[in-house]
Amino acid sequence: MHGQTRVVRADILDRDIFEEHPKTPQYTSWTRTLFEKLDQATGDRPWDKPIFPVPETARAVSPTPQSAAMKAIADGKFDGIFGDAPDRPSVLYLMAQNAPRQPFIELTNSEPVRPAVYAEPVYPPIAKAAHVHGTVDFHLTVAENGAVKDFAIDSGPKMLWQAVNIAASNWKFSTDDSGKVVHGSIRFGLNCAGDSK
Protein backbone atom coordinates (compact mmCIF):
# COMPACT_ATOMS: atom_id res chain seq x y z
CA MET A 1 0.00 0.00 0.00
CA HIS A 2 3.03 2.30 0.18
CA GLY A 3 2.54 5.29 -2.10
CA GLN A 4 -1.14 4.51 -2.71
CA THR A 5 -4.26 6.24 -1.42
CA ARG A 6 -6.32 4.22 1.00
CA VAL A 7 -10.04 4.95 1.46
CA VAL A 8 -11.56 3.88 4.78
CA ARG A 9 -15.33 3.79 5.28
CA ALA A 10 -16.49 5.98 8.19
CA ASP A 11 -18.11 3.05 10.04
CA ILE A 12 -14.85 1.09 9.90
CA LEU A 13 -12.92 4.13 11.05
CA ASP A 14 -15.27 4.61 14.00
CA ARG A 15 -15.05 0.93 14.93
CA ASP A 16 -11.27 0.93 14.80
CA ILE A 17 -11.00 4.01 16.96
CA PHE A 18 -13.83 3.67 19.45
CA GLU A 19 -14.80 -0.01 19.58
CA GLU A 20 -11.51 -1.84 19.79
CA HIS A 21 -11.65 -5.22 21.43
CA PRO A 22 -8.92 -6.46 23.79
CA LYS A 23 -7.35 -8.77 21.18
CA THR A 24 -6.85 -6.05 18.55
CA PRO A 25 -3.11 -6.12 17.80
CA GLN A 26 -1.58 -2.84 18.91
CA TYR A 27 0.25 -2.01 15.67
CA THR A 28 -1.99 -3.54 13.02
CA SER A 29 -4.73 -0.88 13.03
CA TRP A 30 -4.00 1.47 10.16
CA THR A 31 -6.42 4.02 11.53
CA ARG A 32 -4.79 4.03 14.94
CA THR A 33 -1.47 4.73 13.27
CA LEU A 34 -3.07 7.57 11.31
CA PHE A 35 -4.40 9.19 14.46
CA GLU A 36 -1.08 8.73 16.25
CA LYS A 37 0.46 10.74 13.42
CA LEU A 38 -2.26 13.38 13.76
CA ASP A 39 -1.59 13.53 17.49
CA GLN A 40 2.07 14.27 16.78
CA ALA A 41 1.22 16.92 14.17
CA THR A 42 -1.65 18.74 15.86
CA GLY A 43 -1.60 17.85 19.56
CA ASP A 44 -3.25 15.28 21.76
CA ARG A 45 -6.62 13.81 20.63
CA PRO A 46 -7.36 16.22 17.78
CA TRP A 47 -10.83 14.74 17.20
CA ASP A 48 -12.02 16.15 20.55
CA LYS A 49 -11.87 19.75 19.34
CA PRO A 50 -12.42 21.61 16.06
CA ILE A 51 -9.44 21.18 13.77
CA PHE A 52 -10.03 24.59 12.19
CA PRO A 53 -10.21 27.82 14.20
CA VAL A 54 -13.87 28.87 14.34
CA PRO A 55 -14.44 32.57 15.07
CA GLU A 56 -16.96 33.51 17.74
CA THR A 57 -17.74 36.89 16.21
CA ALA A 58 -19.07 37.83 12.81
CA ARG A 59 -15.55 38.62 11.61
CA ALA A 60 -14.04 35.83 9.55
CA VAL A 61 -10.63 34.52 10.57
CA SER A 62 -7.71 34.77 8.23
CA PRO A 63 -7.99 32.17 5.46
CA THR A 64 -4.23 31.59 5.66
CA PRO A 65 -3.55 28.21 7.33
CA GLN A 66 -1.50 28.45 10.52
CA SER A 67 0.60 25.35 9.95
CA ALA A 68 1.88 23.10 7.19
CA ALA A 69 -0.85 20.58 8.02
CA MET A 70 -3.58 23.24 7.76
CA LYS A 71 -2.12 24.49 4.48
CA ALA A 72 -2.15 20.95 3.09
CA ILE A 73 -5.80 20.54 4.12
CA ALA A 74 -6.77 23.93 2.66
CA ASP A 75 -4.99 23.06 -0.59
CA GLY A 76 -7.03 19.84 -0.92
CA LYS A 77 -4.12 17.44 -0.55
CA PHE A 78 -6.22 15.06 1.56
CA ASP A 79 -9.48 15.32 -0.40
CA GLY A 80 -8.76 12.16 -2.42
CA ILE A 81 -8.79 10.03 0.71
CA PHE A 82 -12.51 10.68 1.08
CA GLY A 83 -13.57 9.40 -2.34
CA ASP A 84 -16.86 10.87 -3.52
CA ALA A 85 -17.86 12.19 -0.10
CA PRO A 86 -19.32 15.70 -0.38
CA ASP A 87 -17.68 16.97 2.82
CA ARG A 88 -14.07 17.06 1.78
CA PRO A 89 -11.52 18.50 4.24
CA SER A 90 -10.71 21.49 2.03
CA VAL A 91 -14.41 22.44 1.82
CA LEU A 92 -14.86 22.03 5.57
CA TYR A 93 -11.79 24.21 6.15
CA LEU A 94 -13.21 27.00 3.99
CA MET A 95 -16.63 26.75 5.68
CA ALA A 96 -14.98 27.02 9.11
CA GLN A 97 -13.54 30.41 8.19
CA ASN A 98 -16.97 32.07 8.51
CA ALA A 99 -18.54 32.68 11.89
CA PRO A 100 -21.77 30.76 12.47
CA ARG A 101 -24.88 32.90 12.30
CA GLN A 102 -26.17 33.84 15.71
CA PRO A 103 -29.72 33.16 16.91
CA PHE A 104 -31.93 36.20 17.42
CA ILE A 105 -35.05 37.15 19.36
CA GLU A 106 -37.27 40.11 18.52
CA LEU A 107 -40.50 41.60 19.78
CA THR A 108 -42.38 41.81 16.49
CA ASN A 109 -45.73 43.01 17.79
CA SER A 110 -47.15 44.61 20.94
CA GLU A 111 -50.57 46.23 20.51
CA PRO A 112 -51.94 48.62 21.54
CA VAL A 113 -48.87 49.55 23.62
CA ARG A 114 -45.27 48.40 24.01
CA PRO A 115 -43.49 47.80 27.31
CA ALA A 116 -41.66 50.83 28.70
CA VAL A 117 -39.16 48.38 30.20
CA TYR A 118 -38.56 45.33 28.03
CA ALA A 119 -36.51 42.29 29.09
CA GLU A 120 -35.66 40.08 26.13
CA PRO A 121 -36.28 36.34 26.54
CA VAL A 122 -33.29 34.01 26.67
CA TYR A 123 -33.19 31.46 23.84
CA PRO A 124 -33.38 28.10 25.65
CA PRO A 125 -30.22 26.10 24.86
CA ILE A 126 -32.21 22.91 24.36
CA ALA A 127 -34.47 24.68 21.84
CA LYS A 128 -31.41 25.90 19.92
CA ALA A 129 -29.93 22.41 19.96
CA ALA A 130 -33.22 20.99 18.67
CA HIS A 131 -33.44 23.73 15.98
CA VAL A 132 -36.74 24.97 17.39
CA HIS A 133 -37.67 28.42 16.13
CA GLY A 134 -40.80 30.40 15.37
CA THR A 135 -43.13 33.01 16.78
CA VAL A 136 -44.75 32.92 20.22
CA ASP A 137 -48.04 34.86 20.41
CA PHE A 138 -49.30 36.00 23.81
CA HIS A 139 -51.65 38.36 25.59
CA LEU A 140 -51.50 40.08 28.96
CA THR A 141 -53.19 42.74 31.04
CA VAL A 142 -51.35 45.78 32.36
CA ALA A 143 -51.70 46.09 36.15
CA GLU A 144 -52.28 49.40 37.98
CA ASN A 145 -48.56 49.70 38.77
CA GLY A 146 -47.55 48.96 35.15
CA ALA A 147 -46.56 45.35 35.86
CA VAL A 148 -47.79 42.38 33.82
CA LYS A 149 -50.75 40.37 35.05
CA ASP A 150 -52.86 37.60 33.54
CA PHE A 151 -50.09 36.66 31.10
CA ALA A 152 -51.04 33.81 28.71
CA ILE A 153 -49.48 32.16 25.66
CA ASP A 154 -51.80 31.91 22.64
CA SER A 155 -49.64 29.93 20.22
CA GLY A 156 -46.10 29.05 19.21
CA PRO A 157 -43.49 26.34 19.80
CA LYS A 158 -43.97 25.01 23.34
CA MET A 159 -40.23 24.82 23.98
CA LEU A 160 -40.15 28.64 23.85
CA TRP A 161 -43.14 29.37 26.09
CA GLN A 162 -41.32 29.41 29.42
CA ALA A 163 -38.63 31.78 28.12
CA VAL A 164 -41.30 34.29 27.06
CA ASN A 165 -43.21 33.87 30.32
CA ILE A 166 -40.09 34.51 32.43
CA ALA A 167 -39.14 37.57 30.38
CA ALA A 168 -42.67 39.02 30.53
CA SER A 169 -42.64 38.89 34.31
CA ASN A 170 -39.93 41.59 34.18
CA TRP A 171 -41.68 43.94 31.73
CA LYS A 172 -43.09 47.26 32.86
CA PHE A 173 -45.69 49.38 31.11
CA SER A 174 -46.70 52.96 31.75
CA THR A 175 -49.17 53.29 34.60
CA ASP A 176 -51.30 55.27 32.12
CA ASP A 177 -51.89 51.94 30.32
CA SER A 178 -53.38 50.26 33.39
CA GLY A 179 -56.14 47.82 32.51
CA LYS A 180 -55.22 47.57 28.84
CA VAL A 181 -55.05 44.13 27.23
CA VAL A 182 -51.89 43.78 25.16
CA HIS A 183 -51.50 41.27 22.33
CA GLY A 184 -47.94 40.57 21.28
CA SER A 185 -45.60 38.33 19.36
CA ILE A 186 -41.95 37.42 19.90
CA ARG A 187 -39.98 35.79 17.11
CA PHE A 188 -37.15 33.34 17.81
CA GLY A 189 -34.85 32.73 14.86
CA LEU A 190 -31.78 30.56 14.36
CA ASN A 191 -30.53 32.36 11.23
CA CYS A 192 -30.47 29.02 9.41
CA ALA A 193 -31.65 28.15 5.92
CA GLY A 194 -35.39 27.75 5.95
CA ASP A 195 -35.79 29.85 9.09
CA SER A 196 -38.03 32.40 7.45
CA LYS A 197 -41.13 32.61 9.55
MARTOR-611282 format. One record per residue (C-alpha): residue in one letter; y negated, z negated, x negated. Coordinates in nm, 4 decimals. Layout:
N
+---+----------+----------+----------+
: r :       yy :       zz :       xx :
+---+----------+----------+----------+
: A :        Y :        Z :        X :
...
+---+----------+----------+----------+
This chain:
197
+---+----------+----------+----------+
: r :       yy :       zz :       xx :
+---+----------+----------+----------+
: M :   0.0000 :   0.0000 :   0.0000 :
: H :  -0.2298 :  -0.0177 :  -0.3033 :
: G :  -0.5291 :   0.2100 :  -0.2545 :
: Q :  -0.4510 :   0.2714 :   0.1144 :
: T :  -0.6239 :   0.1415 :   0.4261 :
: R :  -0.4216 :  -0.1003 :   0.6322 :
: V :  -0.4949 :  -0.1459 :   1.0038 :
: V :  -0.3879 :  -0.4776 :   1.1563 :
: R :  -0.3795 :  -0.5283 :   1.5327 :
: A :  -0.5981 :  -0.8187 :   1.6491 :
: D :  -0.3055 :  -1.0036 :   1.8112 :
: I :  -0.1093 :  -0.9897 :   1.4845 :
: L :  -0.4130 :  -1.1047 :   1.2915 :
: D :  -0.4611 :  -1.4005 :   1.5274 :
: R :  -0.0935 :  -1.4927 :   1.5053 :
: D :  -0.0927 :  -1.4796 :   1.1266 :
: I :  -0.4008 :  -1.6962 :   1.1004 :
: F :  -0.3672 :  -1.9451 :   1.3834 :
: E :   0.0014 :  -1.9579 :   1.4799 :
: E :   0.1845 :  -1.9793 :   1.1511 :
: H :   0.5222 :  -2.1434 :   1.1647 :
: P :   0.6463 :  -2.3791 :   0.8920 :
: K :   0.8774 :  -2.1179 :   0.7348 :
: T :   0.6055 :  -1.8551 :   0.6855 :
: P :   0.6120 :  -1.7800 :   0.3111 :
: Q :   0.2841 :  -1.8910 :   0.1576 :
: Y :   0.2012 :  -1.5672 :  -0.0248 :
: T :   0.3536 :  -1.3017 :   0.1989 :
: S :   0.0882 :  -1.3030 :   0.4732 :
: W :  -0.1473 :  -1.0157 :   0.4005 :
: T :  -0.4019 :  -1.1526 :   0.6425 :
: R :  -0.4027 :  -1.4944 :   0.4793 :
: T :  -0.4726 :  -1.3274 :   0.1470 :
: L :  -0.7565 :  -1.1311 :   0.3067 :
: F :  -0.9187 :  -1.4460 :   0.4397 :
: E :  -0.8726 :  -1.6252 :   0.1085 :
: K :  -1.0735 :  -1.3417 :  -0.0462 :
: L :  -1.3379 :  -1.3756 :   0.2265 :
: D :  -1.3532 :  -1.7494 :   0.1586 :
: Q :  -1.4269 :  -1.6776 :  -0.2067 :
: A :  -1.6917 :  -1.4165 :  -0.1220 :
: T :  -1.8741 :  -1.5861 :   0.1651 :
: G :  -1.7854 :  -1.9563 :   0.1605 :
: D :  -1.5284 :  -2.1764 :   0.3254 :
: R :  -1.3807 :  -2.0625 :   0.6618 :
: P :  -1.6220 :  -1.7777 :   0.7359 :
: W :  -1.4740 :  -1.7199 :   1.0829 :
: D :  -1.6149 :  -2.0550 :   1.2022 :
: K :  -1.9754 :  -1.9335 :   1.1870 :
: P :  -2.1612 :  -1.6059 :   1.2423 :
: I :  -2.1184 :  -1.3775 :   0.9437 :
: F :  -2.4589 :  -1.2193 :   1.0028 :
: P :  -2.7816 :  -1.4197 :   1.0206 :
: V :  -2.8867 :  -1.4336 :   1.3868 :
: P :  -3.2568 :  -1.5066 :   1.4443 :
: E :  -3.3510 :  -1.7744 :   1.6959 :
: T :  -3.6886 :  -1.6209 :   1.7738 :
: A :  -3.7833 :  -1.2810 :   1.9071 :
: R :  -3.8623 :  -1.1609 :   1.5545 :
: A :  -3.5828 :  -0.9553 :   1.4035 :
: V :  -3.4524 :  -1.0573 :   1.0633 :
: S :  -3.4773 :  -0.8230 :   0.7706 :
: P :  -3.2171 :  -0.5459 :   0.7987 :
: T :  -3.1592 :  -0.5661 :   0.4230 :
: P :  -2.8212 :  -0.7325 :   0.3550 :
: Q :  -2.8455 :  -1.0520 :   0.1505 :
: S :  -2.5348 :  -0.9950 :  -0.0603 :
: A :  -2.3101 :  -0.7189 :  -0.1879 :
: A :  -2.0579 :  -0.8023 :   0.0849 :
: M :  -2.3235 :  -0.7761 :   0.3582 :
: K :  -2.4486 :  -0.4479 :   0.2118 :
: A :  -2.0947 :  -0.3089 :   0.2148 :
: I :  -2.0539 :  -0.4123 :   0.5797 :
: A :  -2.3927 :  -0.2658 :   0.6775 :
: D :  -2.3060 :   0.0593 :   0.4994 :
: G :  -1.9844 :   0.0919 :   0.7031 :
: K :  -1.7438 :   0.0554 :   0.4124 :
: F :  -1.5055 :  -0.1557 :   0.6217 :
: D :  -1.5321 :   0.0397 :   0.9481 :
: G :  -1.2164 :   0.2419 :   0.8757 :
: I :  -1.0026 :  -0.0714 :   0.8786 :
: F :  -1.0681 :  -0.1079 :   1.2507 :
: G :  -0.9396 :   0.2336 :   1.3570 :
: D :  -1.0868 :   0.3522 :   1.6864 :
: A :  -1.2188 :   0.0096 :   1.7861 :
: P :  -1.5701 :   0.0378 :   1.9324 :
: D :  -1.6969 :  -0.2818 :   1.7683 :
: R :  -1.7061 :  -0.1777 :   1.4065 :
: P :  -1.8502 :  -0.4235 :   1.1524 :
: S :  -2.1493 :  -0.2027 :   1.0713 :
: V :  -2.2436 :  -0.1819 :   1.4411 :
: L :  -2.2033 :  -0.5574 :   1.4857 :
: Y :  -2.4206 :  -0.6151 :   1.1794 :
: L :  -2.6998 :  -0.3989 :   1.3214 :
: M :  -2.6748 :  -0.5680 :   1.6626 :
: A :  -2.7018 :  -0.9112 :   1.4984 :
: Q :  -3.0414 :  -0.8192 :   1.3542 :
: N :  -3.2069 :  -0.8506 :   1.6967 :
: A :  -3.2675 :  -1.1891 :   1.8544 :
: P :  -3.0756 :  -1.2469 :   2.1774 :
: R :  -3.2896 :  -1.2303 :   2.4875 :
: Q :  -3.3843 :  -1.5711 :   2.6172 :
: P :  -3.3164 :  -1.6911 :   2.9725 :
: F :  -3.6199 :  -1.7417 :   3.1930 :
: I :  -3.7153 :  -1.9363 :   3.5048 :
: E :  -4.0111 :  -1.8521 :   3.7275 :
: L :  -4.1599 :  -1.9784 :   4.0505 :
: T :  -4.1808 :  -1.6487 :   4.2378 :
: N :  -4.3012 :  -1.7794 :   4.5726 :
: S :  -4.4614 :  -2.0940 :   4.7149 :
: E :  -4.6226 :  -2.0513 :   5.0568 :
: P :  -4.8623 :  -2.1541 :   5.1943 :
: V :  -4.9554 :  -2.3622 :   4.8868 :
: R :  -4.8399 :  -2.4008 :   4.5271 :
: P :  -4.7802 :  -2.7312 :   4.3489 :
: A :  -5.0829 :  -2.8703 :   4.1659 :
: V :  -4.8375 :  -3.0201 :   3.9156 :
: Y :  -4.5330 :  -2.8026 :   3.8558 :
: A :  -4.2295 :  -2.9094 :   3.6512 :
: E :  -4.0080 :  -2.6132 :   3.5662 :
: P :  -3.6338 :  -2.6541 :   3.6282 :
: V :  -3.4013 :  -2.6673 :   3.3294 :
: Y :  -3.1462 :  -2.3837 :   3.3185 :
: P :  -2.8096 :  -2.5653 :   3.3376 :
: P :  -2.6104 :  -2.4858 :   3.0217 :
: I :  -2.2913 :  -2.4358 :   3.2213 :
: A :  -2.4681 :  -2.1838 :   3.4471 :
: K :  -2.5900 :  -1.9921 :   3.1408 :
: A :  -2.2408 :  -1.9959 :   2.9927 :
: A :  -2.0993 :  -1.8669 :   3.3219 :
: H :  -2.3728 :  -1.5978 :   3.3437 :
: V :  -2.4971 :  -1.7393 :   3.6738 :
: H :  -2.8424 :  -1.6125 :   3.7665 :
: G :  -3.0403 :  -1.5370 :   4.0796 :
: T :  -3.3014 :  -1.6783 :   4.3134 :
: V :  -3.2925 :  -2.0217 :   4.4746 :
: D :  -3.4858 :  -2.0414 :   4.8044 :
: F :  -3.6001 :  -2.3809 :   4.9301 :
: H :  -3.8359 :  -2.5588 :   5.1647 :
: L :  -4.0078 :  -2.8962 :   5.1500 :
: T :  -4.2744 :  -3.1043 :   5.3189 :
: V :  -4.5785 :  -3.2360 :   5.1351 :
: A :  -4.6087 :  -3.6150 :   5.1700 :
: E :  -4.9396 :  -3.7977 :   5.2284 :
: N :  -4.9704 :  -3.8767 :   4.8562 :
: G :  -4.8956 :  -3.5146 :   4.7553 :
: A :  -4.5350 :  -3.5857 :   4.6562 :
: V :  -4.2383 :  -3.3822 :   4.7788 :
: K :  -4.0366 :  -3.5045 :   5.0746 :
: D :  -3.7599 :  -3.3543 :   5.2856 :
: F :  -3.6657 :  -3.1095 :   5.0094 :
: A :  -3.3812 :  -2.8709 :   5.1037 :
: I :  -3.2158 :  -2.5661 :   4.9483 :
: D :  -3.1907 :  -2.2638 :   5.1796 :
: S :  -2.9927 :  -2.0217 :   4.9635 :
: G :  -2.9054 :  -1.9210 :   4.6105 :
: P :  -2.6343 :  -1.9802 :   4.3489 :
: K :  -2.5012 :  -2.3337 :   4.3967 :
: M :  -2.4825 :  -2.3976 :   4.0227 :
: L :  -2.8636 :  -2.3848 :   4.0151 :
: W :  -2.9371 :  -2.6089 :   4.3137 :
: Q :  -2.9407 :  -2.9417 :   4.1322 :
: A :  -3.1783 :  -2.8119 :   3.8635 :
: V :  -3.4292 :  -2.7064 :   4.1296 :
: N :  -3.3866 :  -3.0324 :   4.3205 :
: I :  -3.4512 :  -3.2428 :   4.0088 :
: A :  -3.7571 :  -3.0384 :   3.9139 :
: A :  -3.9018 :  -3.0525 :   4.2668 :
: S :  -3.8887 :  -3.4312 :   4.2643 :
: N :  -4.1586 :  -3.4177 :   3.9927 :
: W :  -4.3941 :  -3.1733 :   4.1679 :
: K :  -4.7256 :  -3.2865 :   4.3088 :
: F :  -4.9383 :  -3.1109 :   4.5689 :
: S :  -5.2961 :  -3.1749 :   4.6697 :
: T :  -5.3291 :  -3.4601 :   4.9170 :
: D :  -5.5273 :  -3.2119 :   5.1296 :
: D :  -5.1945 :  -3.0322 :   5.1887 :
: S :  -5.0263 :  -3.3388 :   5.3377 :
: G :  -4.7821 :  -3.2507 :   5.6143 :
: K :  -4.7574 :  -2.8836 :   5.5218 :
: V :  -4.4132 :  -2.7231 :   5.5047 :
: V :  -4.3778 :  -2.5157 :   5.1890 :
: H :  -4.1271 :  -2.2334 :   5.1505 :
: G :  -4.0568 :  -2.1279 :   4.7940 :
: S :  -3.8332 :  -1.9365 :   4.5595 :
: I :  -3.7416 :  -1.9900 :   4.1955 :
: R :  -3.5786 :  -1.7113 :   3.9984 :
: F :  -3.3338 :  -1.7809 :   3.7146 :
: G :  -3.2731 :  -1.4862 :   3.4849 :
: L :  -3.0563 :  -1.4363 :   3.1780 :
: N :  -3.2364 :  -1.1231 :   3.0533 :
: C :  -2.9024 :  -0.9406 :   3.0469 :
: A :  -2.8146 :  -0.5923 :   3.1648 :
: G :  -2.7746 :  -0.5949 :   3.5391 :
: D :  -2.9854 :  -0.9095 :   3.5789 :
: S :  -3.2401 :  -0.7454 :   3.8030 :
: K :  -3.2607 :  -0.9552 :   4.1132 :
+---+----------+----------+----------+
